[in-house]
Amino acid sequence: MSPDQTAARDAGAPSASLLERIEPVEGGRAMHDPATGELVGRAPEAAVEDLDAAVARAVAAQPGWAAAGDDVRRRAMHAAADAIEARAEELADLLSREQGKPLNGPNARFEVGACAAWLRATAEFSVEPEVIVDDGTDHAELHHRPLGVVGAIGPWNWPMMISVWQIAPSLRMGNTVVIKPSGYTPLSVLALVEVLNSVLPEGVLLAVPGRGEVGARLSRHPDVAKIMFTGSTETGRTIVKAAGDTLKRLTMELGGNDAGIVLDDADPQAIAEDIFWGAFINTGQTCAAMKRLYVPDSLYDQVCESLLEVAKNAPMGVGREEQNVLGPLQNAVQRDIVVRLVDEAKAAGARVLIGGEHDPEAPGFFYPTTLVADVDPQNPLVIEEQFGPALPIIRYSDLDEAIEQANALEVGLGSSVWSADVDRAREVAARLEAGTTWINKHGAVDPRMPFGGAKQSGYGLEFGEHGLKEVSQPHLISW
Ligand code: NAD
């Protein structure tokens, strides 16, 4: 942010609302509630020169932060979590209004809670020097040093939580961070950074809100050692190319099209609720949500009926109305993708169990909860990422064929197997091409468990000790 853009923040009394502290004095880009169209606030927009200035400040702050030591950084993680918890309701309210997700269900309050939980978990892991060889003749120890400045680029679906996934391990390992939020959800990330900076030293975490060209500069900047990127596979490819000139380290968390496979011994009623939320968490706008469900002939009708019952009882509406657990799509582009894919499935003869009709006159970017049965495995609703509240349910009679179809796409983020027999499910899991396979759950990310993609869903791991190593430079010392 440029100096005049941060004037409001500097003028803000400690009691000022987060929004008052981040909005520019004048100008800025109007952000609207995707559910109602109401003005949420005005987001500052940085230029490429602001990004350069932020990187320079992060470069200057990094040696001091690295020298502060691991204990200081560990305590900073807990202090940051405390600061988030102290303003949790204000953060959740802003997130709900800007992103659209309801306060309740696995949505805004859940996301803010996850930010604090991930910070605390990141404090508890550590990377100790490792003795690699000690045979009386040769000695070798592997240390992990900070990389320098980490650039963080994130999406609009879980803007606060994914920012913490990028910021927390980077800071913990002694790096400083320059973060560029998505242009759809800048206020949420700026508010989060404002809260984190109330406890972090000057210069270790800087947010630069701006459009794609700011992100493009960050991924080319010679003083940025690593990019942590979460977003679409298409943008990921652009960043990989841009980062090539300076050989930046990269963590690429990209798009997915996760398959869930129900085995013929599963109990349809027992699994319905977990399958539903595995697919519809954040109204389907989740990288590792289930985006296609394969069900055997013998259970097909029962699984469809059980899912329909859950779907009928999950209210969708404006985020701040407490009863709602599903919300709008965050933006019109994403809503139109869902409209197109469901329309194509209907035109090809698929059977809509619920939803499937979009009212273009209705306010907000809503699309109803939609279950689509008897859809062809090659239909675009199955093979493209819908990223919204529409689940195709594909019938199968041969498990080998279902596994083959699950593996047929070029992406492989998550996947799941549903069965009464965990050993049988594990055998199927071993045959799936994905970064994670869950059994009798889907999308259950956990700060203790490394998370990352297979194939074109990206590379690199987040979370736990694996995640800390990804934001460090291995350094072998041998004598
Ligand atoms: P996106 O790729 O459109 O945008 C992501 C970010 O990249 C934004 O901040 C955007 O401003 C920035 N950007 C755009 N062009 C750029 C460029 N040339 N250089 C640098 N940065 C640039 O993705 P999105 O629409 O915000 O997010 C949805 C996608 O993200 C889905 O495909 C989803 O599956 C994926 N996603 C993946 C994960 C994961 O962990 N694997 C998590 C969440 C979302």
Residues whose N, C-alpha, C, O or C-beta is under 5 A from the ligand:
A	BS01	NAD	I153 G154 P155 W156 K180 P181 S182 G183 G210 R211 G212 G215 A216 S219 T230 G231 S232 T233 T235 T238 E253 L254 G255 G256 C287 S457
